[in-house]
Amino acid sequence: MSDIENLKSELLAQVEAADSLQTLEDVRVSALGKKGAITAQMKNLSGLEPDQRKAMGQALNALKGDVAAAIEAKKEAMADAELNAKLLSEKVDVTLPARPETEGFIHPISHTIEEVVAILGEMGFEVAEGPEIEDDWFNFTALNIPDDHPARQEHDTFYLPGEGTNGRKVLRTHTSPVQIRTMMNTKPPLRIIAPGRTYRCDYDATHTPMFHQVEGLVVDKSTHMGHLKGCLIDFCRAYFGVDDLPVRFRPSYFPFTEPSAEVDIGCTREGGEFKIGHGDDWLEILGCGMVNPKVLENCGIDSSEYQGFAFGMGVERIAMLKYGIPDLRTFFESDLRWLRHYGFQALDVPNMVGGLNP
């Protein structure tokens, strides 16, 4: 038995002295392998008396278990030490300031909003803003949107906790509530644009749950459809930089305008290349119409005395068309490489005198 104790002390000392996983594996093989020291001792059991064989077998099995447990414990300790050393070598000091960019860029969304404001600002429009969390009444009811309209369904709209239609809050699905609030709080004549974030339950290459819109509103005693058409034709030609850009108006339907129209611009896709301008195809870019008298009445404006027009467009959509950005989702992925490619110089502010495209 003293030989077993000596072998145990020797093997445990080798395990303790192992300074790498490979060295530890060598100790395991030399002790427990087919030609290992313990295995060799067990092969000699057949030559012993039954009582001795039993006692020696139990002692060798106990030795085998002790050595295996010591090897496993040493292996775990070495793995923990290796992991700690790796983490220490790769640590990041989160208290350090961010690495400064050598050059900053304006995001295409911000730049596009500035372009739209510059163009419409020259036409006399003023910027108006409103809350992004709205009442159901401002977002739907005041805009003549019926209770059974698909836009009110929860699979299309983000609702916040609340009871009843009037008490329920919603992440605004368009910036039209800004128009409602303006008409309720300001006496006509009105000429405003409402840029801002909007929210809908959708996500693919051309839709995101959060996106940006710019909507326009004019209310006075003499505005008519001809003014609407002239305004939007001039806007499209100025924004896309094509003086004779073909623009057409197609009859459509929106609950908050009557009559309503979709606005298309001319384009071509010859040779697999998309180009805005004269061509054999059309592309829809925005919706518009004369303000529905019911909407005016909901805001306390006498529809027998006043009338107006409204329009709305997606900021990301017109930016994608103008700057050749293929996927809407990339606007919000915070990829600096993308921003360096599509971004704009910080001091190049769009205006109708200096130009929209720096």
N, C-alpha and C positions, 0 to 999 in steps of 0.2 A: 504493500500500500504506500510505502514511502516513495517508491518510484513514481507512482501516480501523482503524489503530492508534488514531487520535484518537477514532473512534466507539466503539471498545471501551473506552477509558479513560472516556469520557463515560457510557456505559451502565452500566459497573461502578460508577462513582461514584454514579449514581442508585440502583442497587440497594443499595449500602451505606448511603445516606442515608435510605432508606425506613424510616419509623417505625411503620408499621401494615400489616396485611395488604392493606387496600384500596389504600394507596399503592404497595405492591409489585405488586399486580395492574395498576395503571395503568402502571407501568414495563414490565411484561411486554407489555402491549398496544401501547405506544408503540414497543417494540423488535421484537417478534416477530409482532404482529398483521398483518392483511391490509394495513393502511396504515402498518405500522411502518417504522422506519428501515432495518432490515436487509432486510426484504421489498422495500422500494423500491430498495435497492442491487442486489438479485438480479434485479429486473425490467430493469435496465440492462445486464445481461450480454449480451443479444442483439446489441447494437451494437458489441461488441468483437471484435478479431481472435481466431482460435481459441486461440492460445497465451495471449493475455492473458485470454480468457474462462475458460480452464482454471485458470489461476493465481488469478484473482480469485474464481472459484467456490469453489475449495478454501479460500481465505482467509475468505470469507463463511460457509461452512459451519462452519469452525472457530470463527468469531466467534459464530455462532448457538449452537453447543454450549456455548461458554464462558459466554455470557450466561444460557442456560437453566439451566446447572449452578449458577451464582451465585445465580440467583433461587430455585432449589429449596433450596439450602443456607441462604439467608437466611430462607426460609419456615419451614424446620424449626427454625432457631434462635429465630425469633419465637414459634413454637408452644410450644417448650420453655420459653421465658421466660414466656409467658402462663400455662402450666400451673403453673410454679413459683410465680408470683405468686398464682394462685388457691389453691394448696395452702397457701401461707403465710398467706393471709387467712382460710382455713378451719381452720387447725390447732387441735388440741385438746391441752391440757396434761394428759396422763394422770396426772401426779403430783399434781394437785389432788385434794382430798377430794371424795367424792360429794356432790351437791347434797342437802341434808337434806330429807326429807319433813316437811311441817308436822304430819302426823299419821300414826302407824303403824297397821297393821291386822293382825289375826290371820287366817291363811289358813283357809278353810273346812274343810280336812282336819284341821288341828290342833284347830280348835274342835270338830269332830264327834267326834274321838277323846276330847277332854276331856268331851264330853257323855256318851258311852258309858261312860267310866270313872266318871263321877259317878253314873250310874244303877246300874251293876253294883257299884260300890264300896259303895253303900248296902245291897246284898244280901250283902255279905261277900266279894266277889271281890277278889283282889290282883293287881296287874300283874306279869307275868313277861316277860322278854325273852330273845332268843337270837341267834346269828349269822345273817347273811343269806346267807353262803356255807356250804352244808351238804354233808354226806356223803349219798350216795345212800341209805344205810341209814336215816338219820333222816328224810329227805324222802319216801321211798317204802316201803321194805321193812318198817320197823317199824310202818307204818300199814296193813299188810295189803294193799298195792297190788301186784298181780301183775306179773310181768316183762313181760307182753304188754299191759299197760293202756295206752290211748292217751295218758295224761298223761305217760308215760315217753318218748314219741317226741320226736325232736329238733326237729320242726316245732312242738312245743308248749312245749318247755322249753329254757332256756339252760344248756348244759353247759360246764364248764371243762375244760381239758386234764387227762387222767388215764388210767390203765390199769385195765381191769376194772370191774365194777359196784361193787365195794366201795371201790375207790380213786378213783373218779371224783367230782369235785366238781360241785355244781349251785347255781345261784341259786335259793333256795327258792321253790317255787311256791305256798306257803301258810305260815301261821305255825304249822301243826300240829307241826313239829319242836320248837317250844318246849314243847308239851305232852309230847312224848316225853321230852325232856331233863328236864323237871320231874318226871315220873313215875319216871324212872330215878334221880334224885338226891334225891328227897324222899319220905318215907314218908307214905302217906295218913293222915288225910283231906286232900284237896286241893280248893281252890276258886280258880282263877286265870283271868285273861283275858290274852291275848297280842296286843297291837296291834303293827303293824309293816309294813314294806315287803315286797312280794312281787313276783315276776317271771314273766311268761309271754309267749310269742311271739304277740302279737296287737295290732292297732292299728286302731281305727275310732272312731265317735262314742260307743260304749259300752264300749270296751276300750282299754287302753294297756299297753305292755310292762312298765311298773312301776306298781303300784297298792298300795293299803293294805287290810289286813284287820284285823278284831278277832275272835279266836276265844276261846271260853270252855270251861272244863273243870271238872267236879266229879267227884271220886272219893271214895266212902266206903262204908260197909257197908249203908246203908239207902236211898240215892237210887234213885228210880224215874222212870218216864215222866211221871207226874203232876207231879213236881217240875220236870222240864224244861218242860212245858207252862206251868205257873204262872209260872216264871221268865221265859220268853220273851213270854208275854202281857203281863205287867206291864212288861217292857222296852219292847215296841212301843208300848203306850199312853202310857208316860212320855216316850219319845223323840219321838213325833209329837204329843204334847199332846192326845190324844183319849181321854177317860176310858172311853168305851164302844166303843173301836175294835174292829170285828170282826176276829178272828184265827182262822185255820183251819190245820190240819196235814194235809198230803197225804202218803201213803206214797211213799217214794222209795228210792234205793239209793246208799250210799257204802261203799267197802271197809272203812272204819275205824269204822263204826257199824252196829249191828244191834239193834232195827229203826231205820230211817232215815226222815226226813220233811223235806219242804219246807214252809216257813212262808209263808203268804199273808196279806195284810191287805186289808180291804175298801176299795173306791174306786169312784168314779163318773166317767164321761167324758161326761156329758150336755152338750149344746150345744157340744161341742168343748173343754170345759174339764175338766181333770183335777183331781180333788179326793180326798184321802185321808179315809176315814170310811165312813159307811153309804152303800151304793149297790148297784148291780146287777152289779158286777164285782170281780175279785180281782187282786192284784198280788203276785208272789213277791218276797221280800226277803232270805231267808237259808235255810240248811240246818242240820239238826241230827239228833240220834239218840243212842241209848244206846251207850256205848263198846263196840266189839267185844271180846269176851273174848280174842281172839288178840292184840289190841293191848296189853291189860293184861299178858298173859303175856310178850310181847316186851319189856316194860319191867320184868319181874321182880316183877309184882304178882299175887298169887293171885286168879284170877278166880272161884274158888269162895267166896271170902270178901268180895271187894270188887266193886263195880260203879260205874258213873258215867254221866254224859251229857256231850255236847260240842255246840257250835254254832259257826257262823262266818258272818260277813257282810262285804260289801265296804263300806269306809268311804265311797268316792266315790259308790257307788250310793245309800246311804241319805241322803247329803248332797244329792245331786241331787234326790231325791224330796222332801226336807223344804224345801229352799230354792229349788226351781224352776230348777236349773242344767241347761240342755238338752244340753250336749256335754261328755263326760268329758275330752276332750283339753285343754280350756281351763284345767283345774286346773294344768297344767304348762307353760303358755306364757309365764309371767312377765310378764303384761300388767298394769301398775299400774292401768289403768282398770278392768279386771275385778276386781282385788283391792279397789279402793275401793268398788266396787258390792256385791260379795258378802262382803267381809271383815267382821271383828268388832272392836269396841273392845278394846284391849289389856288393860284392867283388868276387863273383864266376864267373869269366870271362871264357867263353868256349875257349878251345884250344885243339889241337890234342895231346898234350903231357899229360896235366892234365886231359883231358876228357871233353866231351860236356855237360854231365848231372851232375851238382853239387848236 
